[in-house]
Amino acid sequence: MNPVSLIDVASYLPEARVGAEFYADYPGFDPQLRNGPMFRAPAYRHHVAPDETAVDMVERAVAPLRERLGDAAVREVDVLLVHTQLPDCPVMGCGVEIARRLGCKPEWLLDVHNASCVSFVHMMKIARQLIARGDAKSALVCNVQNMAGQVFVQSEVRKLAQAAIPGDGCGVGYLTASNESPILAIDCVHIPEHAGEMGVTLDNERKYWEPGTSQMRLRFTEGNVADVIARGNRLVPEAVRRVCEKSGIAPSSIDALITNQPNRAFLRSWREALELPPERHMHTFEECGNLFGAAVPITLDRAIRSGQLRDGASLVLAGFSHVGDFAGAVALRWRAGG
């Protein structure tokens, strides 16, 4: 089995930077849950432009990666994995169009639709398996979050507490057979008993493709919010501890933890459960909000560029998805060979 490394990451944030007042000052904004632990808004978030597609976002995120690694590294990837939170076309994914834009012809091209907020870890597991077995040499993993500026700005949805939390952005990662930043362990778990508890809803039970004026939103109730909090508080520390045990790392000695970032309460709960100080649990919540699956690569990119992540550091990426139907974590030794 070949050693596999996450060599580099890059990211893109849309130009529109939106303050919390965009929602708080909107007529009819529902204050019922906005001050609770689930829906307390970040200071800022970024919104995709009206004409900006998921493919545009990936192309812009890959640009600095291409500049650092060289054009050939991008064009010659064997594996292209893409998770798009809101597909531009519901019938097909955007992976093939991304390949066309980037000028690559991967043997393995998958639009990965599950795992949502921890899809970066999920796709790393898929890529690692293909590379480690010798079926591929390199992989490009792409996470697009593009719901904030499209779904959560609708006139009726914008009034809801849930609307002020998400932000848009794209993060990408490049993996190859190498010992440079080796993946030490990955642990992913599907929890099917929680499937179906979260979804989209429209008034009058209209299906999203049927004609009508009702606006699509996420389905939240006070009951399932409580369930999400309880599961999330438990699932992420459990996933981190499992990969730490496999890697021979004590959870409290992790140099850098990066997770998905649904809200401040989860971030605090997870680092306290793992006995980590705030500076070792890196996030971009106040600037970017809940980035869903893109949070991990975007925050990692920011940590690298700002000098927060030193060479040789033990790094754990982790999170949970939806209402707790998936959780995962990966442990790496960042630039161990650097």
N, C-alpha and C positions, 0 to 999 in steps of 0.2 A: 504494500500500500504506500503510495507516494505521500510525503508530507505536503500539506496544503496551507497556503498563507493568504491572508487578506493584505494585499500589497499596498492599496491606496483607496481613499474615498474622496468624493467631491460632491458638491451640492449647489443648489440654485434656489433662491427665494424670489418670488415675483416682486416687481417694483413697488406695487401699492402696499404701503405700510399703514395699517388701520388701527386707531386707538380704541380703547374700551368705550369711549363716549359714542362711537358709531352705533352701538347697541343700547347703552344705558340711556341715551337721550332720545331714542326712537319712540314715537308715540305708541303707547300700548305695550311697551316692553314689560314682560311678566317678572315681577320681583320675587315671586314665591320661592324659587329655588336658587336664585342667583347668589345668595349669601351663604348657601350651604356648602358642604365639602365637595360636592360633585361639580357644581357649576359656577364657582367663583372665578370671574374672568381674569385673564392675563392683561398686562398693560397694553400689549400690542399683538398683532398677528398680520400676516401678509395674505393678500387675495390675488388670485389669478386674474389676468385681464380678460375681458369678455371674449376676445378672439384668440385666446391662448389655449392650445391643446395640450394633452398629456405628452404627446410626441415632442412638441416644442420644449416642454419643461425638461424632458430627458436629454434632448440635444444640448440644451443650455447647461445642464448639470455636468454632462460628459466633457464639455469643452476644456475645463482646466485639467481634467484627468488626461485627456488626449495630449495637452501641452506638456504635462510632466512626464508621461510614460512614452510618448511618441505615437504617431498616427498608426503605425503598424500594430501596436499592442491592441488598439481598439478594433481595427479592421480584421484582425486575425483571431478574435475570440471564437472558441468552439461552442460556448454556452451563453445564451442570452436569456435571462429570467427577468420578468417584468411583473410588478404588482401595481395596478392602478386603482385607486380608491373609487373613482367615478369614471368608468370607461366612456370615452367619447361616443362610441358606437356599441350598443348593448349586444349586437349580434356577433361581434368579433373583437378580439383584443387589439392592442396597438403594437405588439412585438414586431410584426413583420414590417410595419411602417418605420419603426425605430431602426431596425436593421438596414432598411433602405437609406434612411437619413445618415446613418453612421458609416455606411459603405462596408458592412460586414455580412458574411454569409455563414452564420453558425449552424453546426450540425444539430444542436439541441436548442430549440427556441420554444419557450413556454411562457404563456400568460398565466401567472399563478394568481388565482382569485381568492384563495382562502388565507387565513392567518393574519390578515389585516394589520393590526398595530404591532405585531411582532413578525411580520412577513419577511423582514430583512434577515432575521435569524433563520427562519424557515427556508428561505431561498439559499442562504449560505450552506445549509445542510445538504440541499439537493446538489449544489455546485461542488461541494467538497466530495460527496460520494462519487460523482462522475470523474472528477480529477484524480482522486485517490486510487480509483480502480484502473486508471489509465485510459478511460474512454474519452477524455478531453484533456487539454493542456491549460486552458484558461477560461474564465467566466466573467461576464459583466452582469451585475445584479442591480436592478433599478426599482426604486420605490417612488411612486407619484401620489401625493395627497393634493387633491384638487376640488374638494367639496366646499371649502369655506366660502370662496368667492362665487360659488354657483348655487349651491343648495341653501346655505345658511344666510343668504342675503335676500331671499324671496320675501315679499312684503309681509306675509303672515308668519313665516318661519322666523323672521328676524325678531319678532316679538317674544320668542321663546327663550328661556334661560339657556338652553343647550346651544343656541346659535352663537353666543359670544365666546365660546371656548376654542373652536377649531381655527387653524391657520393653514395656509397652503405652502407647499414646497416640494422639492425633489432631491433625493439623495441616491448616489450610485456607488458601488464598490467593485473593485477588480481583484479577482482571486486567481492564483496560479499555483502550479507545483513548485514549492519553494520552502525553505526554512527561515525566510526573512522575518515574517510575522506569523509564526505557526499557530494554527488552530489546535488547541489542546484537547478540547472536548465540546460536544454539542449535545444538548438534551432538549427534545421537543415532545410535547404530550398533547394529544387530542382528547377532549372531554365531551363526548357526544351527548351526554345527558343534559347539557346546557344549551344544546343547539335549538334554534328557533325562538329563544327568549328575547332576542333583539332582531329588529328588522326595520323596514321602512313602512310608513303608513300614510294614507291619504284619506281625506274625508269621504263619507258615503261609500267606503269600501271600494273605491275606484282603483283598478290596477294601473300601474304607472304608465303603461303604454296606451290606455284607453283615453279617448278625448274627454276633456273636462277642465275645470278651472282650479280645482283643489291642488294644494302644493305638497310635494313630497317632503317628509321629515322623518327623523328617527323616532322609534317608538320607545318612550320612557314613561314609567310610572313611579310613584313613590316606593312601591314594593320592589320593583326590579332594580331601582337605584340602590336600595339597601343591600340587595343580593350582590350587585356588582362590587360594591365597596368591600363587603365581607370576603368575597372570593379573590378579588384583586389583592387585598392585603396579605392573603395567604399564598396565592399561586406564585407570585414573582420571587419572594424570598426562597420558597421551596425549589424553584427552578435554578436559582443562583447557587444554592447549597449543593444541588446535585452535580452541577458542572464543576464546582470547586472541589468536591470530593473526588471526582474522576481525574481532576488535574493536579491534585495534591496541594491546593491552595486553601488556606483558612479564609472563610468569607470576610472576616474583619480585617484581613491583610490585603484585600484587593486594592490595587493602586488606583484604578479608575472603573467605575460602574456607570454604564449608560443604559437607560431604559426608555420605553415609551413614556409619554408624559401626559396622561389624561388630565391631571390637576395637581395642585400643590399638596393636597392631603395624601395622595398616593406616594408622591415623591418622598415626603417626610416619613411616612409609615415604612416604606421599603428600606431607607437608609438606617432608620432606627432599629428595625428588625435585624439588620445585618451588622449593626454596630459600626457604621461608617460615618465619618464626619461629612458635613455638607460639601466641602471642597473636593471630596473624592467621588461624589455622586453628581456627575455633570449633567446639566440640562439646559434647554433654551426656551423654557416655558414662558417666561415673561416677555420675551421678544417675539416668539413664534407661536405660542399657544399649543394646543393639541395637534400635532402633526401626523397622528395616526402612524402608519408604517414608516413614513419618511423621517420620523423623529430620531431614530437611532443613527442612520448614516449622516444626517444633517448635523446632529450634535457632535458626533465623532469628528466630522470634518472641522467644525468650529474648534473643538478641543485641540486638534492637531495644529491647525494654523495659528492658534493663539499661544502655543507652547505649553499648554496644560498637561499634555501627554508626553512623558519623557520616553526615550528609547529604553527598551528592556522592561517596561512597565507591564504588570499583570492587568489585563483588561477583560471585563465581562460585559457583554451586551445581553439584555434580557427584556422580557415584557409578557403581557397577556393580551388576549384579543376579545373583542365583543363583550359579552357578559361572563366570560370565563370558559369558553369552549376550546381554547387553545392557549398554551403557555410554552415558553422556550427560553433558552439561554445558551450562550457560547462563550467559552473562555479562550483567550489568546495571550500570547507573549508578544507585545507590540514591538516590532522592529528589534527582535532579539539578536538578529545578525547585523544590526546597524552600527 
